[in-house]
Amino acid sequence: DTKLMDHILLRHLLDLTQAKLAVVSGLPKNNKTFRITQSFLWREALASSQTTPECVQAAKKLLNAPGLSLDAATKKFASSDSRMKIVVQRPSVIRDMGDSAAHPKHVSRDAFKKIISRHTVAGNHDGLHAILDLVDPVTQST
């Protein structure tokens, strides 16, 4: 479904952007920090701000800290409040829509069975059915 994939990929794009902003602002203390952690560090650094305008100002302060040297693309991005609102928004509509698409509240057992049957690595089918039985056991009569 194109719409669902769009939601997931926009969320991914948001994570990539938040991770980049975290890195250029010096938030990760380790160069080997995973992208998902970098994105979290960005959101965590802005958590004390109450409103979106406050978040935008806090984000700009992070990006303009002494000693930082931003590339032209990051400077251009950070100069726009409307762009910055997207990467500081809480709750994030983009993140929520992507999460809902990737992690729906309910998927029927039959839907999972169809998905497993379409999975291209046939050697995984047995293991995937076992996983399905583990998380959604078939009720057996005694």
N, CA, C and O atoms as a GROMACS GRO file, in nm:
protein
  568
    1ASP      N    1   0.085  -0.119   0.000
    1ASP     CA    2   0.000   0.000   0.000
    1ASP      C    3   0.089   0.125   0.000
    1ASP      O    4   0.167   0.146   0.093
    2THR      N    5   0.077   0.205  -0.103
    2THR     CA    6   0.161   0.324  -0.120
    2THR      C    7   0.144   0.422  -0.005
    2THR      O    8   0.243   0.478   0.043
    3LYS      N    9   0.021   0.444   0.040
    3LYS     CA   10  -0.004   0.540   0.147
    3LYS      C   11   0.069   0.499   0.275
    3LYS      O   12   0.132   0.583   0.340
    4LEU      N   13   0.060   0.372   0.312
    4LEU     CA   14   0.127   0.324   0.433
    4LEU      C   15   0.279   0.335   0.420
    4LEU      O   16   0.348   0.376   0.513
    5MET      N   17   0.330   0.298   0.302
    5MET     CA   18   0.474   0.307   0.280
    5MET      C   19   0.520   0.451   0.286
    5MET      O   20   0.628   0.480   0.339
    6ASP      N   21   0.441   0.543   0.232
    6ASP     CA   22   0.474   0.686   0.241
    6ASP      C   23   0.486   0.731   0.386
    6ASP      O   24   0.579   0.804   0.421
    7HIS      N   25   0.392   0.688   0.470
    7HIS     CA   26   0.397   0.724   0.613
    7HIS      C   27   0.525   0.672   0.678
    7HIS      O   28   0.591   0.743   0.754
    8ILE      N   29   0.560   0.549   0.647
    8ILE     CA   30   0.680   0.487   0.706
    8ILE      C   31   0.805   0.559   0.658
    8ILE      O   32   0.895   0.588   0.737
    9LEU      N   33   0.812   0.588   0.528
    9LEU     CA   34   0.932   0.652   0.474
    9LEU      C   35   0.945   0.798   0.517
    9LEU      O   36   1.056   0.847   0.535
   10LEU      N   37   0.833   0.868   0.534
   10LEU     CA   38   0.841   1.005   0.586
   10LEU      C   39   0.890   1.004   0.731
   10LEU      O   40   0.965   1.093   0.771
   11ARG      N   41   0.847   0.906   0.808
   11ARG     CA   42   0.897   0.894   0.945
   11ARG      C   43   1.047   0.868   0.944
   11ARG      O   44   1.122   0.923   1.026
   12HIS      N   45   1.091   0.783   0.852
   12HIS     CA   46   1.233   0.754   0.837
   12HIS      C   47   1.310   0.881   0.802
   12HIS      O   48   1.416   0.908   0.857
   13LEU      N   49   1.255   0.960   0.708
   13LEU     CA   50   1.317   1.086   0.671
   13LEU      C   51   1.327   1.181   0.790
   13LEU      O   52   1.428   1.249   0.808
   14LEU      N   53   1.223   1.184   0.872
   14LEU     CA   54   1.225   1.266   0.994
   14LEU      C   55   1.337   1.219   1.087
   14LEU      O   56   1.411   1.301   1.141
   15ASP      N   57   1.348   1.087   1.107
   15ASP     CA   58   1.454   1.033   1.193
   15ASP      C   59   1.593   1.069   1.139
   15ASP      O   60   1.682   1.107   1.215
   16LEU      N   61   1.610   1.057   1.007
   16LEU     CA   62   1.739   1.092   0.947
   16LEU      C   63   1.774   1.238   0.973
   16LEU      O   64   1.888   1.271   1.004
   17THR      N   65   1.675   1.325   0.959
   17THR     CA   66   1.697   1.468   0.980
   17THR      C   67   1.729   1.498   1.125
   17THR      O   68   1.823   1.572   1.154
   18GLN      N   69   1.651   1.440   1.217
   18GLN     CA   70   1.677   1.463   1.359
   18GLN      C   71   1.814   1.409   1.399
   18GLN      O   72   1.884   1.469   1.480
   19ALA      N   73   1.852   1.295   1.342
   19ALA     CA   74   1.984   1.238   1.372
   19ALA      C   75   2.095   1.331   1.322
   19ALA      O   76   2.193   1.354   1.392
   20LYS      N   77   2.078   1.382   1.200
   20LYS     CA   78   2.180   1.474   1.146
   20LYS      C   79   2.192   1.599   1.232
   20LYS      O   80   2.303   1.643   1.262
   21LEU      N   81   2.079   1.655   1.272
   21LEU     CA   82   2.082   1.775   1.355
   21LEU      C   83   2.146   1.747   1.491
   21LEU      O   84   2.216   1.832   1.546
   22ALA      N   85   2.121   1.628   1.545
   22ALA     CA   86   2.185   1.591   1.671
   22ALA      C   87   2.336   1.583   1.656
   22ALA      O   88   2.411   1.633   1.740
   23VAL      N   89   2.380   1.521   1.547
   23VAL     CA   90   2.524   1.505   1.524
   23VAL      C   91   2.592   1.640   1.504
   23VAL      O   92   2.694   1.669   1.566
   24VAL      N   93   2.534   1.725   1.417
   24VAL     CA   94   2.599   1.855   1.390
   24VAL      C   95   2.595   1.947   1.511
   24VAL      O   96   2.676   2.039   1.522
   25SER      N   97   2.500   1.923   1.603
   25SER     CA   98   2.495   2.006   1.724
   25SER      C   99   2.579   1.947   1.837
   25SER      O  100   2.586   2.006   1.945
   26GLY      N  101   2.643   1.833   1.812
   26GLY     CA  102   2.734   1.775   1.910
   26GLY      C  103   2.668   1.696   2.021
   26GLY      O  104   2.731   1.672   2.124
   27LEU      N  105   2.543   1.655   2.003
   27LEU     CA  106   2.473   1.582   2.110
   27LEU      C  107   2.530   1.442   2.136
   27LEU      O  108   2.553   1.407   2.252
   28PRO      N  109   2.552   1.360   2.034
   28PRO     CA  110   2.610   1.228   2.063
   28PRO      C  111   2.754   1.244   2.109
   28PRO      O  112   2.833   1.314   2.045
   29LYS      N  113   2.787   1.181   2.219
   29LYS     CA  114   2.923   1.193   2.273
   29LYS      C  115   3.015   1.086   2.214
   29LYS      O  116   3.135   1.083   2.243
   30ASN      N  117   2.958   0.999   2.130
   30ASN     CA  118   3.032   0.889   2.072
   30ASN      C  119   3.002   0.885   1.922
   30ASN      O  120   2.886   0.889   1.882
   31ASN      N  121   3.105   0.877   1.840
   31ASN     CA  122   3.085   0.874   1.695
   31ASN      C  123   3.014   0.748   1.647
   31ASN      O  124   2.965   0.744   1.534
   32LYS      N  125   3.007   0.646   1.729
   32LYS     CA  126   2.944   0.521   1.689
   32LYS      C  127   2.799   0.510   1.736
   32LYS      O  128   2.740   0.401   1.733
   33THR      N  129   2.742   0.620   1.779
   33THR     CA  130   2.603   0.621   1.825
   33THR      C  131   2.511   0.589   1.708
   33THR      O  132   2.525   0.646   1.600
   34PHE      N  133   2.417   0.497   1.730
   34PHE     CA  134   2.323   0.459   1.625
   34PHE      C  135   2.231   0.574   1.590
   34PHE      O  136   2.202   0.660   1.673
   35ARG      N  137   2.185   0.576   1.464
   35ARG     CA  138   2.097   0.682   1.416
   35ARG      C  139   1.973   0.697   1.502
   35ARG      O  140   1.932   0.809   1.534
   36ILE      N  141   1.912   0.585   1.540
   36ILE     CA  142   1.789   0.592   1.620
   36ILE      C  143   1.817   0.661   1.754
   36ILE      O  144   1.733   0.735   1.805
   37THR      N  145   1.935   0.637   1.809
   37THR     CA  146   1.974   0.702   1.934
   37THR      C  147   2.002   0.850   1.910
   37THR      O  148   1.969   0.934   1.994
   38GLN      N  149   2.061   0.882   1.797
   38GLN     CA  150   2.088   1.022   1.764
   38GLN      C  151   1.958   1.100   1.754
   38GLN      O  152   1.946   1.211   1.806
   39SER      N  153   1.859   1.041   1.686
   39SER     CA  154   1.728   1.105   1.673
   39SER      C  155   1.665   1.125   1.811
   39SER      O  156   1.606   1.230   1.838
   40PHE      N  157   1.677   1.024   1.897
   40PHE     CA  158   1.623   1.034   2.033
   40PHE      C  159   1.694   1.145   2.111
   40PHE      O  160   1.630   1.220   2.184
   41LEU      N  161   1.826   1.154   2.097
   41LEU     CA  162   1.901   1.258   2.168
   41LEU      C  163   1.855   1.397   2.127
   41LEU      O  164   1.848   1.488   2.210
   42TRP      N  165   1.823   1.414   1.999
   42TRP     CA  166   1.771   1.543   1.950
   42TRP      C  167   1.640   1.575   2.020
   42TRP      O  168   1.622   1.685   2.071
   43ARG      N  169   1.548   1.479   2.022
   43ARG     CA  170   1.416   1.503   2.083
   43ARG      C  171   1.430   1.523   2.234
   43ARG      O  172   1.361   1.607   2.293
   44GLU      N  173   1.518   1.448   2.296
   44GLU     CA  174   1.540   1.460   2.440
   44GLU      C  175   1.598   1.597   2.476
   44GLU      O  176   1.562   1.654   2.579
   45ALA      N  177   1.686   1.649   2.393
   45ALA     CA  178   1.748   1.780   2.420
   45ALA      C  179   1.644   1.893   2.416
   45ALA      O  180   1.666   1.999   2.474
   46LEU      N  181   1.533   1.868   2.348
   46LEU     CA  182   1.429   1.970   2.337
   46LEU      C  183   1.310   1.944   2.429
   46LEU      O  184   1.213   2.019   2.428
   47ALA      N  185   1.318   1.840   2.508
   47ALA     CA  186   1.204   1.796   2.588
   47ALA      C  187   1.157   1.898   2.692
   47ALA      O  188   1.039   1.900   2.727
   48SER      N  189   1.246   1.982   2.740
   48SER     CA  190   1.205   2.078   2.843
   48SER      C  191   1.127   2.196   2.786
   48SER      O  192   1.064   2.271   2.861
   49SER      N  193   1.130   2.214   2.655
   49SER     CA  194   1.052   2.321   2.592
   49SER      C  195   0.906   2.282   2.588
   49SER      O  196   0.872   2.168   2.557
   50GLN      N  197   0.819   2.376   2.621
   50GLN     CA  198   0.676   2.346   2.633
   50GLN      C  199   0.598   2.364   2.503
   50GLN      O  200   0.506   2.287   2.475
   51THR      N  201   0.634   2.463   2.424
   51THR     CA  202   0.558   2.494   2.304
   51THR      C  203   0.646   2.474   2.180
   51THR      O  204   0.768   2.465   2.190
   52THR      N  205   0.582   2.466   2.065
   52THR     CA  206   0.658   2.451   1.941
   52THR      C  207   0.752   2.569   1.918
   52THR      O  208   0.869   2.547   1.884
   53PRO      N  209   0.706   2.694   1.936
   53PRO     CA  210   0.802   2.806   1.920
   53PRO      C  211   0.921   2.796   2.016
   53PRO      O  212   1.034   2.828   1.978
   54GLU      N  213   0.897   2.752   2.139
   54GLU     CA  214   1.007   2.734   2.234
   54GLU      C  215   1.103   2.625   2.186
   54GLU      O  216   1.224   2.639   2.197
   55CYS      N  217   1.047   2.517   2.132
   55CYS     CA  218   1.129   2.408   2.077
   55CYS      C  219   1.214   2.457   1.961
   55CYS      O  220   1.332   2.424   1.952
   56VAL      N  221   1.154   2.536   1.873
   56VAL     CA  222   1.229   2.590   1.759
   56VAL      C  223   1.344   2.675   1.809
   56VAL      O  224   1.456   2.664   1.759
   57GLN      N  225   1.318   2.762   1.907
   57GLN     CA  226   1.424   2.848   1.960
   57GLN      C  227   1.533   2.766   2.030
   57GLN      O  228   1.652   2.795   2.014
   58ALA      N  229   1.493   2.663   2.105
   58ALA     CA  230   1.592   2.577   2.172
   58ALA      C  231   1.676   2.502   2.069
   58ALA      O  232   1.797   2.487   2.086
   59ALA      N  233   1.612   2.456   1.962
   59ALA     CA  234   1.684   2.385   1.856
   59ALA      C  235   1.784   2.478   1.788
   59ALA      O  236   1.898   2.439   1.761
   60LYS      N  237   1.741   2.599   1.759
   60LYS     CA  238   1.831   2.695   1.695
   60LYS      C  239   1.949   2.729   1.787
   60LYS      O  240   2.061   2.750   1.741
   61LYS      N  241   1.922   2.735   1.916
   61LYS     CA  242   2.030   2.761   2.013
   61LYS      C  243   2.132   2.647   2.011
   61LYS      O  244   2.252   2.670   2.014
   62LEU      N  245   2.082   2.522   2.005
   62LEU     CA  246   2.172   2.407   1.995
   62LEU      C  247   2.259   2.416   1.871
   62LEU      O  248   2.379   2.390   1.875
   63LEU      N  249   2.196   2.452   1.760
   63LEU     CA  250   2.268   2.455   1.632
   63LEU      C  251   2.360   2.575   1.617
   63LEU      O  252   2.448   2.576   1.531
   64ASN      N  253   2.340   2.675   1.700
   64ASN     CA  254   2.425   2.795   1.695
   64ASN      C  255   2.522   2.803   1.812
   64ASN      O  256   2.576   2.910   1.840
   65ALA      N  257   2.544   2.692   1.881
   65ALA     CA  258   2.635   2.690   1.995
   65ALA      C  259   2.776   2.726   1.951
   65ALA      O  260   2.817   2.693   1.840
   66PRO      N  261   2.850   2.794   2.037
   66PRO     CA  262   2.988   2.830   2.003
   66PRO      C  263   3.070   2.706   1.967
   66PRO      O  264   3.059   2.601   2.030
   67GLY      N  265   3.152   2.723   1.865
   67GLY     CA  266   3.241   2.614   1.824
   67GLY      C  267   3.184   2.523   1.718
   67GLY      O  268   3.256   2.439   1.663
   68LEU      N  269   3.055   2.537   1.688
   68LEU     CA  270   2.995   2.453   1.583
   68LEU      C  271   3.014   2.518   1.447
   68LEU      O  272   3.011   2.641   1.434
   69SER      N  273   3.034   2.434   1.349
   69SER     CA  274   3.046   2.482   1.211
   69SER      C  275   2.947   2.402   1.128
   69SER      O  276   2.970   2.284   1.099
   70LEU      N  277   2.838   2.466   1.088
   70LEU     CA  278   2.733   2.399   1.012
   70LEU      C  279   2.758   2.411   0.863
   70LEU      O  280   2.807   2.514   0.816
   71ASP      N  281   2.724   2.306   0.789
   71ASP     CA  282   2.734   2.315   0.643
   71ASP      C  283   2.621   2.404   0.591
   71ASP      O  284   2.528   2.435   0.665
   72ALA      N  285   2.630   2.444   0.466
   72ALA     CA  286   2.535   2.539   0.408
   72ALA      C  287   2.392   2.486   0.411
   72ALA      O  288   2.298   2.561   0.438
   73ALA      N  289   2.375   2.357   0.382
   73ALA     CA  290   2.240   2.299   0.380
   73ALA      C  291   2.176   2.303   0.518
   73ALA      O  292   2.056   2.331   0.531
   74THR      N  293   2.253   2.275   0.621
   74THR     CA  294   2.200   2.277   0.758
   74THR      C  295   2.168   2.420   0.800
   74THR      O  296   2.065   2.444   0.862
   75LYS      N  297   2.254   2.514   0.766
   75LYS     CA  298   2.227   2.655   0.796
   75LYS      C  299   2.097   2.701   0.730
   75LYS      O  300   2.014   2.766   0.793
   76LYS      N  301   2.081   2.665   0.603
   76LYS     CA  302   1.960   2.704   0.529
   76LYS      C  303   1.837   2.641   0.593
   76LYS      O  304   1.736   2.709   0.612
   77PHE      N  305   1.844   2.514   0.628
   77PHE     CA  306   1.732   2.445   0.691
   77PHE      C  307   1.697   2.512   0.823
   77PHE      O  308   1.581   2.543   0.849
   78ALA      N  309   1.797   2.534   0.907
   78ALA     CA  310   1.775   2.589   1.041
   78ALA      C  311   1.728   2.733   1.039
   78ALA      O  312   1.673   2.781   1.138
   79SER      N  313   1.747   2.802   0.929
   79SER     CA  314   1.704   2.943   0.922
   79SER      C  315   1.553   2.956   0.903
   79SER      O  316   1.498   3.066   0.916
   80SER      N  317   1.485   2.847   0.874
   80SER     CA  318   1.341   2.851   0.848
   80SER      C  319   1.262   2.793   0.966
   80SER      O  320   1.275   2.675   0.998
   81ASP      N  321   1.182   2.877   1.030
   81ASP     CA  322   1.098   2.828   1.140
   81ASP      C  323   1.001   2.721   1.094
   81ASP      O  324   0.976   2.625   1.167
   82SER      N  325   0.946   2.734   0.974
   82SER     CA  326   0.849   2.634   0.927
   82SER      C  327   0.916   2.499   0.906
   82SER      O  328   0.854   2.395   0.931
   83ARG      N  329   1.039   2.497   0.861
   83ARG     CA  330   1.112   2.370   0.846
   83ARG      C  331   1.148   2.313   0.983
   83ARG      O  332   1.133   2.193   1.007
   84MET      N  333   1.194   2.400   1.070
   84MET     CA  334   1.234   2.354   1.203
   84MET      C  335   1.116   2.299   1.282
   84MET      O  336   1.132   2.207   1.362
   85LYS      N  337   0.997   2.355   1.260
   85LYS     CA  338   0.878   2.306   1.331
   85LYS      C  339   0.855   2.157   1.305
   85LYS      O  340   0.812   2.084   1.394
   86ILE      N  341   0.884   2.114   1.183
   86ILE     CA  342   0.863   1.973   1.148
   86ILE      C  343   0.952   1.882   1.232
   86ILE      O  344   0.908   1.774   1.273
   87VAL      N  345   1.075   1.922   1.259
   87VAL     CA  346   1.170   1.835   1.330
   87VAL      C  347   1.167   1.852   1.481
   87VAL      O  348   1.239   1.783   1.553
   88VAL      N  349   1.083   1.945   1.530
   88VAL     CA  350   1.071   1.962   1.676
   88VAL      C  351   0.928   1.935   1.726
   88VAL      O  352   0.905   1.931   1.846
   89GLN      N  353   0.835   1.917   1.635
   89GLN     CA  354   0.693   1.903   1.669
   89GLN      C  355   0.671   1.787   1.768
   89GLN      O  356   0.723   1.677   1.752
   90ARG      N  357   0.592   1.818   1.872
   90ARG     CA  358   0.554   1.716   1.973
   90ARG      C  359   0.408   1.734   2.005
   90ARG      O  360   0.370   1.844   2.045
   91PRO      N  361   0.325   1.638   1.992
   91PRO     CA  362   0.360   1.510   1.929
   91PRO      C  363   0.380   1.530   1.779
   91PRO      O  364   0.319   1.619   1.719
   92SER      N  365   0.463   1.448   1.722
   92SER     CA  366   0.493   1.459   1.580
   92SER      C  367   0.390   1.382   1.498
   92SER      O  368   0.376   1.260   1.513
   93VAL      N  369   0.319   1.452   1.414
   93VAL     CA  370   0.219   1.389   1.328
   93VAL      C  371   0.288   1.289   1.235
   93VAL      O  372   0.238   1.179   1.212
   94ILE      N  373   0.403   1.328   1.181
   94ILE     CA  374   0.476   1.240   1.090
   94ILE      C  375   0.521   1.113   1.163
   94ILE      O  376   0.505   1.003   1.111
   95ARG      N  377   0.576   1.128   1.283
   95ARG     CA  378   0.622   1.012   1.360
   95ARG      C  379   0.503   0.922   1.395
   95ARG      O  380   0.511   0.800   1.382
   96ASP      N  381   0.393   0.982   1.440
   96ASP     CA  382   0.275   0.904   1.478
   96ASP      C  383   0.216   0.828   1.360
   96ASP      O  384   0.179   0.711   1.374
   97MET      N  385   0.207   0.893   1.244
   97MET     CA  386   0.152   0.826   1.126
   97MET      C  387   0.244   0.712   1.080
   97MET      O  388   0.195   0.606   1.041
   98GLY      N  389   0.374   0.733   1.085
   98GLY     CA  390   0.469   0.628   1.048
   98GLY      C  391   0.464   0.512   1.145
   98GLY      O  392   0.467   0.396   1.104
   99ASP      N  393   0.456   0.543   1.274
   99ASP     CA  394   0.447   0.436   1.375
   99ASP      C  395   0.319   0.356   1.357
   99ASP      O  396   0.321   0.233   1.367
  100SER      N  397   0.208   0.425   1.331
  100SER     CA  398   0.081   0.355   1.313
  100SER      C  399   0.084   0.265   1.190
  100SER      O  400   0.029   0.155   1.191
  101ALA      N  401   0.149   0.311   1.085
  101ALA     CA  402   0.159   0.230   0.963
  101ALA      C  403   0.249   0.109   0.984
  101ALA      O  404   0.218  -0.001   0.936
  102ALA      N  405   0.359   0.129   1.055
  102ALA     CA  406   0.455   0.019   1.074
  102ALA      C  407   0.414  -0.076   1.186
  102ALA      O  408   0.450  -0.194   1.184
  103HIS      N  409   0.340  -0.026   1.282
  103HIS     CA  410   0.302  -0.106   1.400
  103HIS      C  411   0.153  -0.092   1.426
  103HIS      O  412   0.113  -0.032   1.526
  104PRO      N  413   0.070  -0.149   1.338
  104PRO     CA  414  -0.074  -0.136   1.358
  104PRO      C  415  -0.118  -0.204   1.488
  104PRO      O  416  -0.055  -0.299   1.535
  105LYS      N  417  -0.227  -0.154   1.544
  105LYS     CA  418  -0.276  -0.209   1.671
  105LYS      C  419  -0.320  -0.354   1.657
  105LYS      O  420  -0.304  -0.433   1.751
  106HIS      N  421  -0.375  -0.390   1.541
  106HIS     CA  422  -0.418  -0.528   1.523
  106HIS      C  423  -0.399  -0.571   1.378
  106HIS      O  424  -0.435  -0.500   1.284
  107VAL      N  425  -0.341  -0.690   1.362
  107VAL     CA  426  -0.332  -0.755   1.233
  107VAL      C  427  -0.386  -0.896   1.255
  107VAL      O  428  -0.342  -0.965   1.347
  108SER      N  429  -0.479  -0.936   1.173
  108SER     CA  430  -0.542  -1.067   1.192
  108SER      C  431  -0.442  -1.179   1.165
  108SER      O  432  -0.346  -1.162   1.090
  109ARG      N  433  -0.467  -1.292   1.226
  109ARG     CA  434  -0.385  -1.411   1.205
  109ARG      C  435  -0.383  -1.449   1.056
  109ARG      O  436  -0.279  -1.484   1.002
  110ASP      N  437  -0.500  -1.441   0.992
  110ASP     CA  438  -0.507  -1.474   0.850
  110ASP      C  439  -0.421  -1.380   0.766
  110ASP      O  440  -0.356  -1.423   0.671
  111ALA      N  441  -0.420  -1.253   0.801
  111ALA     CA  442  -0.338  -1.157   0.727
  111ALA      C  443  -0.190  -1.192   0.742
  111ALA      O  444  -0.114  -1.188   0.645
  112PHE      N  445  -0.149  -1.228   0.865
  112PHE     CA  446  -0.009  -1.268   0.886
  112PHE      C  447   0.024  -1.393   0.804
  112PHE      O  448   0.132  -1.402   0.747
  113LYS      N  449  -0.068  -1.489   0.799
  113LYS     CA  450  -0.044  -1.611   0.722
  113LYS      C  451  -0.024  -1.580   0.574
  113LYS      O  452   0.064  -1.638   0.509
  114LYS      N  453  -0.103  -1.489   0.520
  114LYS     CA  454  -0.088  -1.449   0.380
  114LYS      C  455   0.046  -1.380   0.356
  114LYS      O  456   0.113  -1.404   0.256
  115ILE      N  457   0.084  -1.295   0.451
  115ILE     CA  458   0.212  -1.224   0.440
  115ILE      C  459   0.327  -1.324   0.443
  115ILE      O  460   0.421  -1.314   0.364
  116ILE      N  461   0.320  -1.421   0.534
  116ILE     CA  462   0.424  -1.523   0.544
  116ILE      C  463   0.432  -1.603   0.413
  116ILE      O  464   0.541  -1.634   0.366
  117SER      N  465   0.317  -1.637   0.355
  117SER     CA  466   0.318  -1.715   0.231
  117SER      C  467   0.382  -1.638   0.115
  117SER      O  468   0.437  -1.699   0.024
  118ARG      N  469   0.376  -1.505   0.119
  118ARG     CA  470   0.437  -1.422   0.015
  118ARG      C  471   0.584  -1.391   0.042
  118ARG      O  472   0.654  -1.340  -0.046
  119HIS      N  473   0.631  -1.421   0.162
  119HIS     CA  474   0.770  -1.392   0.197
  119HIS      C  475   0.863  -1.467   0.102
  119HIS      O  476   0.846  -1.587   0.079
  120THR      N  477   0.960  -1.397   0.047
  120THR     CA  478   1.043  -1.452  -0.061
  120THR      C  479   1.147  -1.554  -0.015
  120THR      O  480   1.200  -1.629  -0.097
  121VAL      N  481   1.178  -1.559   0.112
  121VAL     CA  482   1.276  -1.656   0.161
  121VAL      C  483   1.198  -1.774   0.220
  121VAL      O  484   1.162  -1.774   0.337
  122ALA      N  485   1.174  -1.873   0.135
  122ALA     CA  486   1.092  -1.988   0.175
  122ALA      C  487   1.148  -2.059   0.298
  122ALA      O  488   1.073  -2.118   0.376
  123GLY      N  489   1.278  -2.055   0.315
  123GLY     CA  490   1.340  -2.119   0.430
  123GLY      C  491   1.299  -2.057   0.563
  123GLY      O  492   1.320  -2.116   0.668
  124ASN      N  493   1.242  -1.938   0.558
  124ASN     CA  494   1.198  -1.870   0.680
  124ASN      C  495   1.053  -1.900   0.716
  124ASN      O  496   1.009  -1.868   0.826
  125HIS      N  497   0.978  -1.961   0.624
  125HIS     CA  498   0.834  -1.980   0.646
  125HIS      C  499   0.804  -2.056   0.775
  125HIS      O  500   0.718  -2.015   0.853
  126ASP      N  501   0.875  -2.167   0.798
  126ASP     CA  502   0.849  -2.246   0.919
  126ASP      C  503   0.874  -2.163   1.045
  126ASP      O  504   0.794  -2.164   1.138
  127GLY      N  505   0.984  -2.092   1.047
  127GLY     CA  506   1.016  -2.008   1.162
  127GLY      C  507   0.916  -1.894   1.182
  127GLY      O  508   0.881  -1.861   1.295
  128LEU      N  509   0.871  -1.835   1.071
  128LEU     CA  510   0.772  -1.727   1.081
  128LEU      C  511   0.638  -1.779   1.131
  128LEU      O  512   0.570  -1.711   1.208
  129HIS      N  513   0.598  -1.900   1.088
  129HIS     CA  514   0.475  -1.958   1.140
  129HIS      C  515   0.488  -1.988   1.290
  129HIS      O  516   0.393  -1.972   1.366
  130ALA      N  517   0.607  -2.032   1.331
  130ALA     CA  518   0.631  -2.058   1.474
  130ALA      C  519   0.622  -1.927   1.553
  130ALA      O  520   0.568  -1.926   1.664
  131ILE      N  521   0.676  -1.819   1.497
  131ILE     CA  522   0.666  -1.688   1.563
  131ILE      C  523   0.520  -1.647   1.575
  131ILE      O  524   0.477  -1.599   1.680
  132LEU      N  525   0.443  -1.666   1.467
  132LEU     CA  526   0.301  -1.633   1.470
  132LEU      C  527   0.230  -1.715   1.578
  132LEU      O  528   0.147  -1.661   1.651
  133ASP      N  529   0.260  -1.842   1.587
  133ASP     CA  530   0.199  -1.926   1.691
  133ASP      C  531   0.238  -1.880   1.832
  133ASP      O  532   0.160  -1.892   1.925
  134LEU      N  533   0.359  -1.828   1.845
  134LEU     CA  534   0.407  -1.780   1.975
  134LEU      C  535   0.330  -1.654   2.017
  134LEU      O  536   0.285  -1.644   2.131
  135VAL      N  537   0.314  -1.558   1.925
  135VAL     CA  538   0.251  -1.430   1.961
  135VAL      C  539   0.100  -1.432   1.946
  135VAL      O  540   0.031  -1.348   2.005
  136ASP      N  541   0.046  -1.525   1.867
  136ASP     CA  542  -0.099  -1.535   1.846
  136ASP      C  543  -0.136  -1.682   1.839
  136ASP      O  544  -0.167  -1.735   1.732
  137PRO      N  545  -0.133  -1.749   1.956
  137PRO     CA  546  -0.156  -1.894   1.956
  137PRO      C  547  -0.297  -1.930   1.910
  137PRO      O  548  -0.394  -1.860   1.937
  138VAL      N  549  -0.304  -2.043   1.838
  138VAL     CA  550  -0.433  -2.095   1.797
  138VAL      C  551  -0.498  -2.159   1.919
  138VAL      O  552  -0.436  -2.239   1.989
  139THR      N  553  -0.621  -2.122   1.943
  139THR     CA  554  -0.694  -2.182   2.058
  139THR      C  555  -0.724  -2.326   2.022
  139THR      O  556  -0.787  -2.355   1.920
  140GLN      N  557  -0.677  -2.416   2.107
  140GLN     CA  558  -0.697  -2.558   2.083
  140GLN      C  559  -0.800  -2.611   2.184
  140GLN      O  560  -0.792  -2.582   2.303
  141SER      N  561  -0.894  -2.688   2.133
  141SER     CA  562  -0.991  -2.747   2.226
  141SER      C  563  -0.932  -2.872   2.288
  141SER      O  564  -0.854  -2.942   2.223
  142THR      N  565  -0.968  -2.900   2.413
  142THR     CA  566  -0.912  -3.017   2.482
  142THR      C  567  -1.014  -3.124   2.499
  142THR      O  568  -0.984  -3.230   2.555
   0.00000   0.00000   0.00000
